[in-house]
Amino acid sequence: RSQGVTADYVSELKSLGYPQLSAPKLIPLRRLGVSPHFVRELQGVGYRDLSPGALINLRAMGVTPEWVRELKDAGWTGLSTDQLVTLRSEGFQPQGWRRKP
């Protein structure tokens, strides 16, 4: 139960497709607030099978599933996690910026 990594936390991440995470990967995930809910919500907006590093980067830069949903609703689809992080770090807000097809 180091750094808040509980058996429940590990079990939930396993059920979301992360069965082989070691302590050195689990601790930063937990410390930076990558919760099972966060992972589940990202999966719900199309971001599945992300690496632990990508999850940490998204969370650390403030990329939320809600914000990704707003982007998609404005036509910003198919973005990589790196693109999401770049847009977020630049303060991009999708309201009023409809992407041309």
KEKOL-697845 format. One record per atom (N, C-alpha, C): residue number from 1; chain; atom name; x, y, z. Coordinates in nm, 3 decimals, padded with zeros to 5 digits, m for minus. Atoms other than C-alpha are relative to their C-alpha. Example, Ala and Ser with C-alpha at 12.3 -4.5 7.8 and 13.67 -1.06 7.14 Angstrom:
site k = 1&c = A&a = N&east = 00.089&north = m00.119&up = 00.000
site k = 1&c = A&a = CA&east = 01.230&north = m00.450&up = 00.780
site k = 1&c = A&a = C&east = 00.090&north = 00.120&up = 00.000
site k = 2&c = A&a = N&east = m00.082&north = m00.119&up = m00.006
site k = 2&c = A&a = CA&east = 01.367&north = m00.106&up = 00.714
site k = 2&c = A&a = C&east = m00.077&north = 00.109&up = 00.073
# end
This chain:
site k = 1&c = A&a = N&east = 00.084&north = m00.119&up = 00.000
site k = 1&c = A&a = CA&east = 00.000&north = 00.000&up = 00.000
site k = 1&c = A&a = C&east = 00.087&north = 00.124&up = 00.000
site k = 2&c = A&a = N&east = m00.094&north = m00.111&up = 00.011
site k = 2&c = A&a = CA&east = 00.283&north = 00.231&up = m00.086
site k = 2&c = A&a = C&east = m00.060&north = 00.113&up = m00.083
site k = 3&c = A&a = N&east = 00.040&north = m00.119&up = 00.075
site k = 3&c = A&a = CA&east = 00.196&north = 00.587&up = m00.194
site k = 3&c = A&a = C&east = m00.147&north = m00.002&up = m00.042
site k = 4&c = A&a = N&east = 00.142&north = 00.005&up = 00.032
site k = 4&c = A&a = CA&east = m00.178&north = 00.510&up = m00.192
site k = 4&c = A&a = C&east = m00.037&north = m00.104&up = m00.104
site k = 5&c = A&a = N&east = 00.029&north = 00.107&up = 00.096
site k = 5&c = A&a = CA&east = m00.149&north = 00.215&up = m00.431
site k = 5&c = A&a = C&east = m00.058&north = m00.117&up = 00.077
site k = 6&c = A&a = N&east = 00.069&north = 00.107&up = m00.073
site k = 6&c = A&a = CA&east = m00.406&north = m00.025&up = m00.290
site k = 6&c = A&a = C&east = m00.029&north = m00.117&up = m00.093
site k = 7&c = A&a = N&east = 00.039&north = 00.118&up = 00.079
site k = 7&c = A&a = CA&east = m00.513&north = m00.370&up = m00.403
site k = 7&c = A&a = C&east = m00.118&north = 00.033&up = m00.090
site k = 8&c = A&a = N&east = 00.115&north = m00.039&up = 00.082
site k = 8&c = A&a = CA&east = m00.839&north = m00.217&up = m00.525
site k = 8&c = A&a = C&east = 00.043&north = 00.082&up = m00.120
site k = 9&c = A&a = N&east = m00.051&north = m00.083&up = 00.109
site k = 9&c = A&a = CA&east = m00.652&north = 00.040&up = m00.733
site k = 9&c = A&a = C&east = 00.063&north = m00.088&up = m00.108
site k = 10&c = A&a = N&east = m00.067&north = 00.091&up = 00.093
site k = 10&c = A&a = CA&east = m00.437&north = m00.232&up = m00.893
site k = 10&c = A&a = C&east = m00.103&north = m00.085&up = m00.073
site k = 11&c = A&a = N&east = 00.104&north = 00.084&up = 00.059
site k = 11&c = A&a = CA&east = m00.743&north = m00.453&up = m00.952
site k = 11&c = A&a = C&east = m00.082&north = 00.075&up = m00.104
site k = 12&c = A&a = N&east = 00.079&north = m00.079&up = 00.095
site k = 12&c = A&a = CA&east = m00.939&north = m00.175&up = m01.119
site k = 12&c = A&a = C&east = 00.079&north = 00.031&up = m00.127
site k = 13&c = A&a = N&east = m00.082&north = m00.025&up = 00.119
site k = 13&c = A&a = CA&east = m00.650&north = m00.086&up = m01.349
site k = 13&c = A&a = C&east = 00.015&north = m00.127&up = m00.083
site k = 14&c = A&a = N&east = m00.006&north = 00.128&up = 00.073
site k = 14&c = A&a = CA&east = m00.615&north = m00.454&up = m01.439
site k = 14&c = A&a = C&east = m00.126&north = m00.019&up = m00.084
site k = 15&c = A&a = N&east = 00.127&north = 00.019&up = 00.070
site k = 15&c = A&a = CA&east = m00.983&north = m00.464&up = m01.535
site k = 15&c = A&a = C&east = m00.015&north = 00.096&up = m00.118
site k = 16&c = A&a = N&east = 00.004&north = m00.098&up = 00.108
site k = 16&c = A&a = CA&east = m00.925&north = m00.162&up = m01.761
site k = 16&c = A&a = C&east = 00.108&north = m00.024&up = m00.106
site k = 17&c = A&a = N&east = m00.099&north = 00.036&up = 00.102
site k = 17&c = A&a = CA&east = m00.647&north = m00.333&up = m01.956
site k = 17&c = A&a = C&east = 00.144&north = 00.023&up = 00.038
site k = 18&c = A&a = N&east = m00.137&north = m00.023&up = m00.047
site k = 18&c = A&a = CA&east = m00.340&north = m00.271&up = m01.742
site k = 18&c = A&a = C&east = 00.038&north = m00.110&up = 00.101
site k = 19&c = A&a = N&east = m00.021&north = 00.113&up = m00.090
site k = 19&c = A&a = CA&east = m00.262&north = m00.617&up = m01.601
site k = 19&c = A&a = C&east = 00.141&north = m00.016&up = 00.056
site k = 20&c = A&a = N&east = m00.140&north = 00.028&up = m00.038
site k = 20&c = A&a = CA&east = 00.117&north = m00.601&up = m01.568
site k = 20&c = A&a = C&east = 00.074&north = 00.123&up = 00.050
site k = 21&c = A&a = N&east = m00.068&north = m00.120&up = m00.046
site k = 21&c = A&a = CA&east = 00.193&north = m00.269&up = m01.403
site k = 21&c = A&a = C&east = 00.082&north = m00.028&up = 00.125
site k = 22&c = A&a = N&east = m00.089&north = 00.017&up = m00.115
site k = 22&c = A&a = CA&east = 00.490&north = m00.277&up = m01.167
site k = 22&c = A&a = C&east = m00.012&north = 00.120&up = 00.093
site k = 23&c = A&a = N&east = 00.004&north = m00.110&up = m00.098
site k = 23&c = A&a = CA&east = 00.527&north = m00.061&up = m00.857
site k = 23&c = A&a = C&east = 00.061&north = 00.128&up = m00.055
site k = 24&c = A&a = N&east = m00.056&north = m00.125&up = 00.054
site k = 24&c = A&a = CA&east = 00.758&north = 00.186&up = m01.038
site k = 24&c = A&a = C&east = m00.092&north = 00.070&up = m00.101
site k = 25&c = A&a = N&east = 00.097&north = m00.062&up = 00.091
site k = 25&c = A&a = CA&east = 00.474&north = 00.246&up = m01.287
site k = 25&c = A&a = C&east = m00.125&north = 00.042&up = 00.076
site k = 26&c = A&a = N&east = 00.123&north = m00.028&up = m00.075
site k = 26&c = A&a = CA&east = 00.185&north = 00.235&up = m01.039
site k = 26&c = A&a = C&east = 00.012&north = 00.124&up = 00.089
site k = 27&c = A&a = N&east = m00.016&north = m00.111&up = m00.095
site k = 27&c = A&a = CA&east = 00.326&north = 00.487&up = m00.791
site k = 27&c = A&a = C&east = m00.016&north = 00.136&up = m00.069
site k = 28&c = A&a = N&east = 00.022&north = m00.130&up = 00.063
site k = 28&c = A&a = CA&east = 00.356&north = 00.780&up = m01.036
site k = 28&c = A&a = C&east = m00.142&north = 00.017&up = m00.053
site k = 29&c = A&a = N&east = 00.139&north = m00.009&up = 00.046
site k = 29&c = A&a = CA&east = 00.014&north = 00.698&up = m01.183
site k = 29&c = A&a = C&east = m00.088&north = 00.050&up = 00.114
site k = 30&c = A&a = N&east = 00.083&north = m00.035&up = m00.115
site k = 30&c = A&a = CA&east = m00.144&north = 00.717&up = m00.840
site k = 30&c = A&a = C&east = 00.034&north = 00.139&up = 00.054
site k = 31&c = A&a = N&east = m00.045&north = m00.128&up = m00.055
site k = 31&c = A&a = CA&east = 00.062&north = 01.014&up = m00.722
site k = 31&c = A&a = C&east = m00.052&north = 00.117&up = m00.084
site k = 32&c = A&a = N&east = 00.044&north = m00.108&up = 00.087
site k = 32&c = A&a = CA&east = m00.040&north = 01.222&up = m01.025
site k = 32&c = A&a = C&east = m00.151&north = m00.001&up = m00.024
site k = 33&c = A&a = N&east = 00.146&north = m00.004&up = 00.007
site k = 33&c = A&a = CA&east = m00.408&north = 01.134&up = m00.988
site k = 33&c = A&a = C&east = m00.061&north = m00.073&up = m00.116
site k = 34&c = A&a = N&east = 00.058&north = 00.081&up = 00.107
site k = 34&c = A&a = CA&east = m00.455&north = 00.885&up = m01.269
site k = 34&c = A&a = C&east = m00.085&north = m00.107&up = 00.068
site k = 35&c = A&a = N&east = 00.093&north = 00.091&up = m00.067
site k = 35&c = A&a = CA&east = m00.761&north = 00.715&up = m01.125
site k = 35&c = A&a = C&east = m00.062&north = m00.095&up = m00.102
site k = 36&c = A&a = N&east = 00.073&north = 00.088&up = 00.092
site k = 36&c = A&a = CA&east = m00.951&north = 00.421&up = m01.272
site k = 36&c = A&a = C&east = m00.113&north = 00.075&up = m00.071
site k = 37&c = A&a = N&east = 00.107&north = m00.080&up = 00.061
site k = 37&c = A&a = CA&east = m01.235&north = 00.668&up = m01.334
site k = 37&c = A&a = C&east = 00.055&north = 00.082&up = m00.118
site k = 38&c = A&a = N&east = m00.065&north = m00.078&up = 00.106
site k = 38&c = A&a = CA&east = m00.999&north = 00.891&up = m01.539
site k = 38&c = A&a = C&east = 00.028&north = m00.089&up = m00.121
site k = 39&c = A&a = N&east = m00.032&north = 00.094&up = 00.109
site k = 39&c = A&a = CA&east = m00.883&north = 00.591&up = m01.745
site k = 39&c = A&a = C&east = m00.128&north = m00.044&up = m00.072
site k = 40&c = A&a = N&east = 00.128&north = 00.046&up = 00.055
site k = 40&c = A&a = CA&east = m01.241&north = 00.467&up = m01.796
site k = 40&c = A&a = C&east = m00.062&north = 00.110&up = m00.087
site k = 41&c = A&a = N&east = 00.058&north = m00.112&up = 00.075
site k = 41&c = A&a = CA&east = m01.358&north = 00.812&up = m01.909
site k = 41&c = A&a = C&east = 00.078&north = 00.026&up = m00.129
site k = 42&c = A&a = N&east = m00.080&north = m00.015&up = 00.122
site k = 42&c = A&a = CA&east = m01.067&north = 00.845&up = m02.155
site k = 42&c = A&a = C&east = m00.033&north = m00.109&up = m00.100
site k = 43&c = A&a = N&east = 00.037&north = 00.109&up = 00.089
site k = 43&c = A&a = CA&east = m01.153&north = 00.505&up = m02.295
site k = 43&c = A&a = C&east = m00.136&north = 00.028&up = m00.065
site k = 44&c = A&a = N&east = 00.133&north = m00.032&up = 00.051
site k = 44&c = A&a = CA&east = m01.510&north = 00.627&up = m02.334
site k = 44&c = A&a = C&east = 00.000&north = 00.105&up = m00.111
site k = 45&c = A&a = N&east = m00.010&north = m00.099&up = 00.108
site k = 45&c = A&a = CA&east = m01.397&north = 00.912&up = m02.560
site k = 45&c = A&a = C&east = 00.100&north = m00.044&up = m00.107
site k = 46&c = A&a = N&east = m00.079&north = 00.058&up = 00.109
site k = 46&c = A&a = CA&east = m01.184&north = 00.680&up = m02.772
site k = 46&c = A&a = C&east = 00.148&north = m00.017&up = 00.024
site k = 47&c = A&a = N&east = m00.143&north = 00.013&up = m00.028
site k = 47&c = A&a = CA&east = m00.846&north = 00.678&up = m02.601
site k = 47&c = A&a = C&east = 00.025&north = m00.124&up = 00.085
site k = 48&c = A&a = N&east = m00.021&north = 00.130&up = m00.062
site k = 48&c = A&a = CA&east = m00.780&north = 00.313&up = m02.524
site k = 48&c = A&a = C&east = 00.146&north = m00.041&up = m00.013
site k = 49&c = A&a = N&east = m00.133&north = 00.059&up = 00.010
site k = 49&c = A&a = CA&east = m00.462&north = 00.120&up = m02.464
site k = 49&c = A&a = C&east = 00.113&north = 00.103&up = 00.006
site k = 50&c = A&a = N&east = m00.105&north = m00.101&up = m00.016
site k = 50&c = A&a = CA&east = m00.263&north = 00.427&up = m02.363
site k = 50&c = A&a = C&east = 00.108&north = m00.052&up = 00.092
site k = 51&c = A&a = N&east = m00.111&north = 00.039&up = m00.087
site k = 51&c = A&a = CA&east = 00.077&north = 00.375&up = m02.209
site k = 51&c = A&a = C&east = m00.015&north = 00.072&up = 00.134
site k = 52&c = A&a = N&east = 00.000&north = m00.071&up = m00.128
site k = 52&c = A&a = CA&east = 00.121&north = 00.463&up = m01.841
site k = 52&c = A&a = C&east = 00.058&north = 00.141&up = m00.013
site k = 53&c = A&a = N&east = m00.061&north = m00.131&up = 00.022
site k = 53&c = A&a = CA&east = 00.345&north = 00.749&up = m01.956
site k = 53&c = A&a = C&east = m00.097&north = 00.098&up = m00.064
site k = 54&c = A&a = N&east = 00.098&north = m00.086&up = 00.066
site k = 54&c = A&a = CA&east = 00.072&north = 00.887&up = m02.183
site k = 54&c = A&a = C&east = m00.110&north = 00.042&up = 00.099
site k = 55&c = A&a = N&east = 00.101&north = m00.032&up = m00.101
site k = 55&c = A&a = CA&east = m00.184&north = 00.867&up = m01.900
site k = 55&c = A&a = C&east = 00.051&north = 00.107&up = 00.096
site k = 56&c = A&a = N&east = m00.061&north = m00.097&up = m00.093
site k = 56&c = A&a = CA&east = 00.051&north = 01.054&up = m01.668
site k = 56&c = A&a = C&east = 00.012&north = 00.137&up = m00.067
site k = 57&c = A&a = N&east = m00.017&north = m00.125&up = 00.072
site k = 57&c = A&a = CA&east = 00.126&north = 01.317&up = m01.931
site k = 57&c = A&a = C&east = m00.133&north = 00.073&up = m00.019
site k = 58&c = A&a = N&east = 00.132&north = m00.061&up = 00.018
site k = 58&c = A&a = CA&east = m00.243&north = 01.377&up = m02.007
site k = 58&c = A&a = C&east = m00.049&north = 00.061&up = 00.130
site k = 59&c = A&a = N&east = 00.049&north = m00.046&up = m00.131
site k = 59&c = A&a = CA&east = m00.330&north = 01.407&up = m01.639
site k = 59&c = A&a = C&east = 00.081&north = 00.121&up = 00.049
site k = 60&c = A&a = N&east = m00.086&north = m00.109&up = m00.047
site k = 60&c = A&a = CA&east = m00.032&north = 01.629&up = m01.556
site k = 60&c = A&a = C&east = m00.024&north = 00.130&up = m00.075
site k = 61&c = A&a = N&east = 00.020&north = m00.120&up = 00.082
site k = 61&c = A&a = CA&east = m00.114&north = 01.869&up = m01.840
site k = 61&c = A&a = C&east = m00.145&north = 00.049&up = 00.004
site k = 62&c = A&a = N&east = 00.138&north = m00.047&up = m00.015
site k = 62&c = A&a = CA&east = m00.482&north = 01.896&up = m01.745
site k = 62&c = A&a = C&east = m00.094&north = m00.040&up = m00.111
site k = 63&c = A&a = N&east = 00.089&north = 00.050&up = 00.105
site k = 63&c = A&a = CA&east = m00.627&north = 01.705&up = m02.038
site k = 63&c = A&a = C&east = m00.104&north = m00.088&up = 00.068
site k = 64&c = A&a = N&east = 00.107&north = 00.076&up = m00.064
site k = 64&c = A&a = CA&east = m00.963&north = 01.584&up = m01.911
site k = 64&c = A&a = C&east = m00.087&north = m00.066&up = m00.106
site k = 65&c = A&a = N&east = 00.093&north = 00.062&up = 00.094
site k = 65&c = A&a = CA&east = m01.211&north = 01.349&up = m02.075
site k = 65&c = A&a = C&east = m00.109&north = 00.097&up = m00.046
site k = 66&c = A&a = N&east = 00.102&north = m00.099&up = 00.035
site k = 66&c = A&a = CA&east = m01.465&north = 01.633&up = m02.068
site k = 66&c = A&a = C&east = 00.050&north = 00.094&up = m00.109
site k = 67&c = A&a = N&east = m00.060&north = m00.090&up = 00.098
site k = 67&c = A&a = CA&east = m01.229&north = 01.861&up = m02.261
site k = 67&c = A&a = C&east = 00.016&north = m00.071&up = m00.134
site k = 68&c = A&a = N&east = m00.012&north = 00.078&up = 00.123
site k = 68&c = A&a = CA&east = m01.160&north = 01.584&up = m02.514
site k = 68&c = A&a = C&east = m00.136&north = m00.013&up = m00.068
site k = 69&c = A&a = N&east = 00.136&north = 00.010&up = 00.054
site k = 69&c = A&a = CA&east = m01.536&north = 01.542&up = m02.557
site k = 69&c = A&a = C&east = m00.040&north = 00.132&up = m00.067
site k = 70&c = A&a = N&east = 00.028&north = m00.131&up = 00.061
site k = 70&c = A&a = CA&east = m01.568&north = 01.917&up = m02.623
site k = 70&c = A&a = C&east = 00.073&north = 00.014&up = m00.133
site k = 71&c = A&a = N&east = m00.075&north = m00.004&up = 00.125
site k = 71&c = A&a = CA&east = m01.295&north = 01.891&up = m02.886
site k = 71&c = A&a = C&east = m00.070&north = m00.082&up = m00.107
site k = 72&c = A&a = N&east = 00.067&north = 00.087&up = 00.097
site k = 72&c = A&a = CA&east = m01.472&north = 01.601&up = m03.055
site k = 72&c = A&a = C&east = m00.130&north = 00.062&up = m00.049
site k = 73&c = A&a = N&east = 00.126&north = m00.064&up = 00.038
site k = 73&c = A&a = CA&east = m01.804&north = 01.785&up = m03.050
site k = 73&c = A&a = C&east = 00.022&north = 00.117&up = m00.097
site k = 74&c = A&a = N&east = m00.035&north = m00.110&up = 00.089
site k = 74&c = A&a = CA&east = m01.630&north = 02.075&up = m03.229
site k = 74&c = A&a = C&east = 00.070&north = m00.048&up = m00.128
site k = 75&c = A&a = N&east = m00.059&north = 00.054&up = 00.121
site k = 75&c = A&a = CA&east = m01.493&north = 01.841&up = m03.495
site k = 75&c = A&a = C&east = 00.147&north = m00.034&up = 00.008
site k = 76&c = A&a = N&east = m00.142&north = 00.031&up = m00.018
site k = 76&c = A&a = CA&east = m01.144&north = 01.791&up = m03.352
site k = 76&c = A&a = C&east = 00.013&north = m00.146&up = 00.041
site k = 77&c = A&a = N&east = m00.006&north = 00.144&up = m00.027
site k = 77&c = A&a = CA&east = m01.124&north = 01.414&up = m03.383
site k = 77&c = A&a = C&east = 00.132&north = m00.058&up = m00.049
site k = 78&c = A&a = N&east = m00.118&north = 00.071&up = 00.047
site k = 78&c = A&a = CA&east = m00.842&north = 01.166&up = m03.430
site k = 78&c = A&a = C&east = 00.132&north = 00.062&up = 00.046
site k = 79&c = A&a = N&east = m00.123&north = m00.063&up = m00.049
site k = 79&c = A&a = CA&east = m00.592&north = 01.370&up = m03.230
site k = 79&c = A&a = C&east = 00.083&north = m00.100&up = 00.083
site k = 80&c = A&a = N&east = m00.089&north = 00.083&up = m00.081
site k = 80&c = A&a = CA&east = m00.290&north = 01.193&up = m03.080
site k = 80&c = A&a = C&east = 00.005&north = 00.058&up = 00.141
site k = 81&c = A&a = N&east = m00.015&north = m00.052&up = m00.136
site k = 81&c = A&a = CA&east = m00.220&north = 01.224&up = m02.710
site k = 81&c = A&a = C&east = 00.099&north = 00.116&up = 00.002
site k = 82&c = A&a = N&east = m00.096&north = m00.111&up = 00.007
site k = 82&c = A&a = CA&east = 00.077&north = 01.446&up = m02.798
site k = 82&c = A&a = C&east = m00.069&north = 00.128&up = m00.049
site k = 83&c = A&a = N&east = 00.073&north = m00.115&up = 00.050
site k = 83&c = A&a = CA&east = m00.154&north = 01.675&up = m02.995
site k = 83&c = A&a = C&east = m00.094&north = 00.056&up = 00.107
site k = 84&c = A&a = N&east = 00.087&north = m00.045&up = m00.109
site k = 84&c = A&a = CA&east = m00.400&north = 01.688&up = m02.705
site k = 84&c = A&a = C&east = 00.079&north = 00.081&up = 00.103
site k = 85&c = A&a = N&east = m00.084&north = m00.068&up = m00.099
site k = 85&c = A&a = CA&east = m00.121&north = 01.785&up = m02.466
site k = 85&c = A&a = C&east = 00.045&north = 00.136&up = m00.053
site k = 86&c = A&a = N&east = m00.043&north = m00.126&up = 00.059
site k = 86&c = A&a = CA&east = 00.006&north = 02.054&up = m02.705
site k = 86&c = A&a = C&east = m00.113&north = 00.102&up = m00.001
site k = 87&c = A&a = N&east = 00.113&north = m00.092&up = 00.002
site k = 87&c = A&a = CA&east = m00.338&north = 02.206&up = m02.752
site k = 87&c = A&a = C&east = m00.033&north = 00.050&up = 00.140
site k = 88&c = A&a = N&east = 00.034&north = m00.038&up = m00.138
site k = 88&c = A&a = CA&east = m00.405&north = 02.202&up = m02.378
site k = 88&c = A&a = C&east = 00.105&north = 00.094&up = 00.059
site k = 89&c = A&a = N&east = m00.107&north = m00.084&up = m00.056
site k = 89&c = A&a = CA&east = m00.066&north = 02.351&up = m02.289
site k = 89&c = A&a = C&east = m00.001&north = 00.140&up = m00.060
site k = 90&c = A&a = N&east = 00.011&north = m00.131&up = 00.063
site k = 90&c = A&a = CA&east = m00.135&north = 02.635&up = m02.532
site k = 90&c = A&a = C&east = m00.130&north = 00.070&up = 00.036
site k = 91&c = A&a = N&east = 00.124&north = m00.061&up = m00.047
site k = 91&c = A&a = CA&east = m00.470&north = 02.702&up = m02.365
site k = 91&c = A&a = C&east = m00.114&north = m00.004&up = m00.100
site k = 92&c = A&a = N&east = 00.104&north = 00.008&up = 00.103
site k = 92&c = A&a = CA&east = m00.679&north = 02.602&up = m02.666
site k = 92&c = A&a = C&east = m00.134&north = m00.039&up = 00.061
site k = 93&c = A&a = N&east = 00.137&north = 00.031&up = m00.039
site k = 93&c = A&a = CA&east = m01.053&north = 02.606&up = m02.604
site k = 93&c = A&a = C&east = m00.081&north = m00.024&up = m00.127
site k = 94&c = A&a = N&east = 00.068&north = 00.034&up = 00.124
site k = 94&c = A&a = CA&east = m01.269&north = 02.434&up = m02.866
site k = 94&c = A&a = C&east = m00.125&north = 00.083&up = m00.030
site k = 95&c = A&a = N&east = 00.120&north = m00.079&up = 00.025
site k = 95&c = A&a = CA&east = m01.570&north = 02.664&up = m02.821
site k = 95&c = A&a = C&east = 00.031&north = 00.107&up = m00.104
site k = 96&c = A&a = N&east = m00.018&north = m00.100&up = 00.104
site k = 96&c = A&a = CA&east = m01.601&north = 02.872&up = m03.134
site k = 96&c = A&a = C&east = 00.103&north = m00.035&up = m00.106
site k = 97&c = A&a = N&east = m00.102&north = 00.043&up = 00.097
site k = 97&c = A&a = CA&east = m01.331&north = 02.681&up = m03.323
site k = 97&c = A&a = C&east = m00.041&north = m00.132&up = m00.063
site k = 98&c = A&a = N&east = 00.044&north = 00.122&up = 00.066
site k = 98&c = A&a = CA&east = m01.514&north = 02.432&up = m03.539
site k = 98&c = A&a = C&east = 00.103&north = m00.037&up = m00.106
site k = 99&c = A&a = N&east = m00.101&north = 00.049&up = 00.094
site k = 99&c = A&a = CA&east = m01.267&north = 02.222&up = m03.734
site k = 99&c = A&a = C&east = m00.069&north = m00.037&up = m00.131
site k = 100&c = A&a = N&east = 00.057&north = 00.032&up = 00.131
site k = 100&c = A&a = CA&east = m01.334&north = 02.193&up = m04.106
site k = 100&c = A&a = C&east = 00.026&north = m00.147&up = m00.030
site k = 101&c = A&a = N&east = m00.017&north = 00.143&up = 00.033
site k = 101&c = A&a = CA&east = m01.391&north = 01.838&up = m04.228
site k = 101&c = A&a = C&east = 00.103&north = m00.024&up = m00.107
# end
